[in-house]
């Protein structure tokens, strides 16, 4: 498993874009310059028409801030989804990384065993070669003996023993016959040993040849395991680098999410302040409306009172309600 260079390039570009976005957001002012002006307006002496103009400005600003907050909320949702997706991808890569590390550990364990077998085989080969060298040296000394016919020597011994057992010989001849038999027996033993050395040399040569083949196999296996361990190490390093890059991007996304969330909170507070000012002005407008209506009613009542006074001066009769208005019993609530 190897990395696609395009994927690495895309990952690096994504990390760079995230970092740039964080920097841009950090440089962007979080407070709208005209909000404080609207919130701090003293409305106690403002005329009704100007108050309505301020209300319109506040409404426009509320719409603007709401749109900005909505846009930020959508951005945060997108960033959180991207972060969740990246965390899931990182989890998959970490799983692959753990498997590769476990596989590499198994390869290294096997490599250690092969190295031990290789050392044992080398020591055994050295020992067998030494034995072969000694056996060849011995055989060089008894080389001509090994070529003698053991069968003929044994047959000669049997003939001499038969003669010894079946013939009456003078002491001198008897002694010579015994010495000859002993010499032939010693020769037979030397022939046996020489031939055994030949067999031993053949066996040792076969063992040395077998050990050489085994060494070649172990060396090849060791080299294969070494290369496999190197490849696995490269893959582990590559995936580790990917995980590090993902961690950095995840942290960058978290920082960006936190920053935008703070902006959302800030805009929510701005909205609260605007709504509070909006309600304050609406209360003031209601008060002005009530005051204006009260003034109109007082004017109408005063004009009615003047009419009743004129009627009274003319001596015309007054109704109960007219008398109550005349004497101030009716008033604007």
VOVEX-388660 format. One line per field, with one value per residue (C-alpha): residue number from 1; residue in three letters; x, y, z. Coordinates in nm, 4 decimals. Layout:
N
pos <- [NUM	...]
code <- [ALA	...]
xx <- [X	...]
yy <- [Y	...]
zz <- [Z	...]
END
This chain:
333
pos <- [1	2	3	4	5	6	7	8	9	10	11	12	13	14	15	16	17	18	19	20	21	22	23	24	25	26	27	28	29	30	31	32	33	34	35	36	37	38	39	40	41	42	43	44	45	46	47	48	49	50	51	52	53	54	55	56	57	58	59	60	61	62	63	64	65	66	67	68	69	70	71	72	73	74	75	76	77	78	79	80	81	82	83	84	85	86	87	88	89	90	91	92	93	94	95	96	97	98	99	100	101	102	103	104	105	106	107	108	109	110	111	112	113	114	115	116	117	118	119	120	121	122	123	124	125	126	127	128	129	130	131	132	133	134	135	136	137	138	139	140	141	142	143	144	145	146	147	148	149	150	151	152	153	154	155	156	157	158	159	160	161	162	163	164	165	166	167	168	169	170	171	172	173	174	175	176	177	178	179	180	181	182	183	184	185	186	187	188	189	190	191	192	193	194	195	196	197	198	199	200	201	202	203	204	205	206	207	208	209	210	211	212	213	214	215	216	217	218	219	220	221	222	223	224	225	226	227	228	229	230	231	232	233	234	235	236	237	238	239	240	241	242	243	244	245	246	247	248	249	250	251	252	253	254	255	256	257	258	259	260	261	262	263	264	265	266	267	268	269	270	271	272	273	274	275	276	277	278	279	280	281	282	283	284	285	286	287	288	289	290	291	292	293	294	295	296	297	298	299	300	301	302	303	304	305	306	307	308	309	310	311	312	313	314	315	316	317	318	319	320	321	322	323	324	325	326	327	328	329	330	331	332	333]
code <- [UNK	UNK	UNK	UNK	UNK	UNK	UNK	UNK	UNK	UNK	UNK	UNK	UNK	UNK	UNK	UNK	UNK	UNK	UNK	UNK	UNK	UNK	UNK	UNK	UNK	UNK	UNK	UNK	UNK	UNK	UNK	UNK	UNK	UNK	UNK	UNK	UNK	UNK	UNK	UNK	UNK	UNK	UNK	UNK	UNK	UNK	UNK	UNK	UNK	UNK	UNK	UNK	UNK	UNK	UNK	UNK	UNK	UNK	UNK	UNK	UNK	UNK	UNK	UNK	UNK	UNK	UNK	UNK	UNK	UNK	UNK	UNK	UNK	UNK	UNK	UNK	UNK	UNK	UNK	UNK	UNK	UNK	UNK	UNK	UNK	UNK	UNK	UNK	UNK	UNK	UNK	UNK	UNK	UNK	UNK	UNK	UNK	UNK	UNK	UNK	UNK	UNK	UNK	UNK	UNK	UNK	UNK	UNK	UNK	UNK	UNK	UNK	UNK	UNK	UNK	UNK	UNK	UNK	UNK	UNK	UNK	UNK	UNK	UNK	UNK	UNK	UNK	UNK	UNK	UNK	UNK	UNK	UNK	UNK	UNK	UNK	UNK	UNK	UNK	UNK	UNK	UNK	UNK	UNK	UNK	UNK	UNK	UNK	UNK	UNK	UNK	UNK	UNK	UNK	UNK	UNK	UNK	UNK	UNK	UNK	UNK	UNK	UNK	UNK	UNK	UNK	UNK	UNK	UNK	UNK	UNK	UNK	UNK	UNK	UNK	UNK	UNK	UNK	UNK	UNK	UNK	UNK	UNK	UNK	UNK	UNK	UNK	UNK	UNK	UNK	UNK	UNK	UNK	UNK	UNK	UNK	UNK	UNK	UNK	UNK	UNK	UNK	UNK	UNK	UNK	UNK	UNK	UNK	UNK	UNK	UNK	UNK	UNK	UNK	UNK	UNK	UNK	UNK	UNK	UNK	UNK	UNK	UNK	UNK	UNK	UNK	UNK	UNK	UNK	UNK	UNK	UNK	UNK	UNK	UNK	UNK	UNK	UNK	UNK	UNK	UNK	UNK	UNK	UNK	UNK	UNK	UNK	UNK	UNK	UNK	UNK	UNK	UNK	UNK	UNK	UNK	UNK	UNK	UNK	UNK	UNK	UNK	UNK	UNK	UNK	UNK	UNK	UNK	UNK	UNK	UNK	UNK	UNK	UNK	UNK	UNK	UNK	UNK	UNK	UNK	UNK	UNK	UNK	UNK	UNK	UNK	UNK	UNK	UNK	UNK	UNK	UNK	UNK	UNK	UNK	UNK	UNK	UNK	UNK	UNK	UNK	UNK	UNK	UNK	UNK	UNK	UNK	UNK	UNK	UNK	UNK	UNK	UNK	UNK	UNK	UNK	UNK	UNK	UNK	UNK	UNK	UNK	UNK	UNK	UNK	UNK	UNK	UNK	UNK	UNK	UNK	UNK	UNK]
xx <- [0.0000	0.1511	0.0353	-0.1075	0.0924	-0.2287	-0.3951	-0.0980	-0.1097	-0.4844	-0.4380	-0.1633	-0.3775	-0.6729	-0.4570	-0.3193	-0.6711	-0.7905	-0.4954	-0.5547	-0.9211	-0.8357	-0.6007	-0.8618	-1.1262	-0.8853	-0.8215	-1.1943	-1.3565	-1.6226	-1.8299	-2.0325	-1.9271	-2.2791	-2.4479	-2.3072	-2.4284	-2.7847	-2.7887	-2.6567	-2.9029	-3.0800	-3.4483	-3.5862	-3.6046	-3.6378	-3.9470	-4.1814	-4.0812	-3.7126	-3.7913	-3.9617	-3.6520	-3.4376	-3.6738	-3.6329	-3.2560	-3.2696	-3.4940	-3.2537	-2.9618	-3.1452	-3.2057	-2.8407	-2.7111	-2.9541	-2.8347	-2.4736	-2.5431	-2.7351	-2.4462	-2.2018	-2.4240	-2.4286	-2.0502	-2.0077	-2.2354	-2.0221	-1.6990	-1.8288	-1.9337	-1.5907	-1.4239	-1.6400	-1.5581	-1.1882	-1.2018	-1.3686	-1.1015	-0.8296	-0.9823	-0.9569	-0.5958	-0.5065	-0.6603	-0.4454	-0.1438	-0.1969	-0.2281	0.0924	0.2799	0.1586	0.2571	0.6001	0.6483	0.5716	0.8216	1.0912	1.0260	1.0551	1.3690	1.5268	1.4525	1.6009	1.9146	1.9496	1.9063	2.1624	2.4174	2.3582	2.3962	2.7201	2.8614	2.7560	2.9117	3.2356	3.2355	3.1655	3.4384	3.6857	3.5789	3.6149	3.9615	4.0730	3.9171	4.0963	4.4269	4.3782	4.2813	4.5910	4.8039	4.6108	4.5163	4.7087	4.5700	4.2094	4.2842	4.3862	4.1362	3.9900	3.8408	4.1827	4.3358	4.0547	4.0847	4.4597	4.3926	4.1451	4.4013	4.6695	4.4344	4.3247	4.6879	4.7587	4.4694	4.5221	4.9006	5.1707	5.4347	5.7705	5.7772	5.9617	5.7145	5.4234	5.5550	5.6007	5.2465	5.0932	5.2827	5.1646	4.8038	4.8319	4.9887	4.7121	4.4434	4.5970	4.6077	4.2449	4.1518	4.3462	4.1664	3.8312	3.9189	4.0495	3.7337	3.5252	3.7107	3.6237	3.2572	3.2807	3.4333	3.1519	2.8929	3.0655	3.0888	2.7168	2.6418	2.8576	2.6814	2.3423	2.4430	2.5566	2.2179	2.0456	2.2617	2.1698	1.8009	1.8316	2.0263	1.7613	1.4856	1.6694	1.7089	1.3405	1.2332	1.4664	1.3178	0.9662	1.0460	1.1865	0.8730	0.6460	0.8472	0.8074	0.4316	0.4099	0.6004	0.3770	0.0565	0.1994	0.2668	-0.0916	-0.2258	-0.0111	-0.1428	-0.5009	-0.4498	-0.3253	-0.6192	-0.8665	-0.7152	-0.7306	-1.0954	-1.1712	-1.0065	-1.2058	-1.5300	-1.4626	-1.3851	-1.6974	-1.9047	-1.7769	-1.8773	-2.2249	-2.2484	-2.1301	-2.3927	-2.6586	-2.5650	-2.5802	-2.9302	-3.0314	-2.9084	-3.0887	-3.4131	-3.3869	-3.3410	-3.6214	-3.8627	-3.7489	-3.8285	-4.1618	-4.2567	-4.1564	-4.3623	-4.6607	-4.6196	-4.6038	-4.9108	-5.1052	-4.9892	-5.0913	-5.4330	-5.4785	-5.3935	-5.6492	-5.9157	-5.8382	-5.8646	-6.1985	-6.3279	-6.2124	-6.3897	-6.7038	-6.6812	-6.6622	-6.9711	-7.1602	-7.0515	-7.1821	-7.5071	-7.5386	-7.4803	-7.7625	-7.9839	-8.0526	-8.1200	-7.8259	-7.8360	-7.6835	-7.3840	-7.3352	-7.3424	-7.0867	-6.8565	-6.9065	-6.8127	-6.5189	-6.6676	-6.5736	-6.2008	-5.9673	-5.8722]
yy <- [0.0000	0.3293	0.6884	0.8593	1.1845	1.3557	1.2667	1.4076	1.7254	1.7611	1.7043	1.9681	2.2137	2.1499	2.2101	2.5310	2.6539	2.5805	2.7676	3.0642	3.0717	3.0755	3.3691	3.5584	3.5048	3.6224	3.9440	4.0132	4.2505	4.0817	4.3908	4.6023	4.9662	5.1156	4.8793	5.0565	5.3884	5.2577	5.0972	5.4118	5.6584	5.8721	5.8572	6.0634	6.3854	6.2427	6.3348	6.0584	6.0809	6.0422	5.7505	5.5728	5.6335	5.4813	5.1826	5.1283	5.1409	4.8906	4.6576	4.6712	4.6037	4.3099	4.1585	4.2126	4.0594	3.7661	3.6939	3.7113	3.4830	3.2359	3.2275	3.1611	2.8870	2.7147	2.7531	2.5975	2.3075	2.2508	2.2712	2.0279	1.7843	1.8176	1.7608	1.4535	1.3132	1.3782	1.2096	0.9038	0.8945	0.9308	0.6402	0.4224	0.5251	0.4607	0.1129	0.0472	0.1853	-0.0488	-0.3478	-0.2505	-0.2084	-0.5488	-0.7018	-0.5381	-0.6673	-1.0188	-0.9776	-0.8525	-1.1441	-1.3869	-1.2080	-1.2502	-1.6252	-1.6548	-1.4683	-1.7081	-2.0068	-1.8529	-1.8112	-2.1690	-2.2972	-2.1000	-2.2407	-2.5908	-2.5471	-2.4274	-2.7327	-2.9763	-2.8220	-2.8657	-3.2291	-3.2802	-3.1260	-3.3580	-3.6622	-3.5844	-3.5450	-3.8861	-4.0396	-3.8955	-4.0910	-4.4133	-4.3551	-4.6573	-4.8818	-4.8070	-4.9420	-5.2886	-5.5709	-5.6351	-5.9601	-6.0935	-5.9956	-6.1633	-6.4700	-6.4843	-6.4550	-6.7436	-6.9556	-6.8860	-6.9548	-7.2821	-7.3839	-7.2927	-7.5043	-7.8043	-7.8313	-7.9207	-7.6574	-7.5976	-7.3266	-7.0899	-7.1391	-7.1129	-6.7802	-6.6466	-6.7576	-6.5818	-6.2631	-6.2750	-6.3220	-6.0249	-5.8109	-5.8988	-5.8299	-5.4877	-5.4293	-5.5314	-5.2867	-5.0104	-5.0899	-5.0741	-4.7408	-4.6004	-4.7050	-4.5638	-4.2379	-4.2450	-4.2971	-4.0275	-3.7878	-3.8573	-3.8017	-3.4810	-3.3578	-3.4251	-3.2460	-2.9489	-2.9308	-2.9476	-2.6764	-2.4532	-2.4941	-2.4231	-2.1126	-1.9842	-2.0366	-1.8633	-1.5738	-1.5299	-1.5479	-1.3005	-1.0578	-1.0929	-1.0288	-0.7290	-0.5788	-0.6496	-0.4838	-0.1808	-0.1557	-0.1869	0.0766	0.3114	0.2514	0.3021	0.6310	0.7420	0.6636	0.8218	1.1363	1.1257	1.0929	1.3866	1.5950	1.4970	1.5855	1.9303	1.9833	1.8579	2.0989	2.3825	2.3035	2.2958	2.6356	2.7723	2.6237	2.7728	3.1123	3.1158	2.9938	3.2913	3.5173	3.3615	3.4226	3.7797	3.8355	3.6859	3.9424	4.2145	4.0954	4.0967	4.4560	4.5598	4.3919	4.5576	4.8976	4.8200	4.7398	5.0502	5.2701	5.0966	5.1621	5.5252	5.5494	5.4031	5.6601	5.9387	5.8037	5.7886	6.1389	6.2645	6.1027	6.2475	6.5921	6.5593	6.4504	6.7422	6.9853	6.8410	6.8525	7.2127	7.3180	7.1404	7.3159	7.6554	7.5685	7.4748	7.7974	7.9987	7.8051	7.8757	8.2467	8.2508	8.1059	7.7846	7.4773	7.2289	6.8522	6.6574	6.5555	6.9156	7.0323	6.7638	6.8788	7.2390	7.1784	6.9489	6.6168	6.4738	6.4489	6.2547	5.9265]
zz <- [0.0000	-0.1130	-0.1005	-0.4069	-0.4522	-0.5618	-0.2314	-0.0387	-0.2462	-0.1874	0.1847	0.2010	0.0029	0.2333	0.5404	0.3865	0.3024	0.6544	0.8050	0.5723	0.6616	1.0312	0.9738	0.7696	1.0331	1.3015	1.1067	1.0447	1.2983	1.5086	1.5954	1.3537	1.3916	1.3695	1.6174	1.9209	1.7781	1.7406	2.0847	2.2552	2.0941	2.3556	2.2591	2.5481	2.3450	1.9960	1.7932	1.6820	1.3158	1.3970	1.6266	1.3372	1.1262	1.4013	1.4193	1.0446	1.0812	1.3680	1.1662	0.8715	1.1039	1.2660	0.9231	0.8314	1.1559	1.1298	0.7767	0.8901	1.1866	0.9677	0.7227	1.0068	1.1491	0.8087	0.7840	1.1294	1.0300	0.7195	0.9184	1.1803	0.9095	0.7475	1.0847	1.1567	0.8126	0.8701	1.2106	1.0518	0.7815	1.0423	1.2363	0.9239	0.8639	1.2289	1.1937	0.8873	1.0726	1.3673	1.1322	0.9500	1.2785	1.3955	1.0611	1.0773	1.4324	1.3072	1.0224	1.2621	1.4978	1.2068	1.0885	1.4324	1.4187	1.0696	1.1822	1.4748	1.2409	1.0066	1.2865	1.4030	1.0465	1.0024	1.3270	1.2266	0.8821	1.0412	1.2716	0.9850	0.7718	1.0578	1.0990	0.7234	0.7273	1.0089	0.8402	0.5145	0.6969	0.8582	0.5273	0.3621	0.6090	0.5553	0.1933	0.0587	0.3349	0.2323	-0.1135	0.0180	-0.0056	0.3370	0.2091	0.1076	0.4403	0.6337	0.4143	0.4846	0.8586	0.8397	0.6517	0.9090	1.1995	1.0361	0.9901	1.3521	1.4715	1.2464	1.2240	1.4698	1.4280	1.5831	1.8472	1.6232	1.3421	1.5887	1.7122	1.3618	1.2693	1.5712	1.4959	1.1349	1.2418	1.4807	1.2091	0.9649	1.2226	1.2883	0.9132	0.8812	1.1576	0.9831	0.6571	0.8363	0.9954	0.6676	0.4871	0.7709	0.7291	0.3601	0.4486	0.7147	0.4615	0.2148	0.4843	0.5990	0.2396	0.1964	0.5218	0.4215	0.0868	0.2583	0.5038	0.2167	0.0496	0.3793	0.4282	0.0831	0.1588	0.4946	0.3427	0.0723	0.3326	0.5550	0.2645	0.1707	0.5295	0.5546	0.2383	0.3598	0.6931	0.5075	0.2908	0.5935	0.7785	0.4818	0.4793	0.8563	0.8270	0.5413	0.7330	1.0487	0.8455	0.7176	1.0717	1.1865	0.8973	0.9787	1.3452	1.2462	1.0110	1.2741	1.5284	1.2741	1.2027	1.5745	1.6161	1.3221	1.4581	1.8025	1.6481	1.4317	1.7265	1.9259	1.6381	1.6421	2.0176	1.9629	1.6910	1.9184	2.1832	1.9172	1.8251	2.1912	2.2228	1.9021	2.0101	2.3499	2.1854	1.9426	2.2282	2.4150	2.1147	2.0554	2.4171	2.3695	2.0490	2.2279	2.5034	2.2449	2.0695	2.3951	2.4819	2.1414	2.1650	2.5125	2.3799	2.1003	2.3484	2.5792	2.2890	2.1820	2.5402	2.5841	2.2656	2.3843	2.7200	2.5453	2.3431	2.6586	2.8331	2.5379	2.5515	2.9242	2.8695	2.6197	2.8907	2.7125	2.9258	2.9709	2.9825	3.2697	3.0560	2.9440	3.3043	3.4020	3.1199	3.2186	3.5792	3.4992	3.5945	3.2540	3.1842	2.9606	3.1274]
END
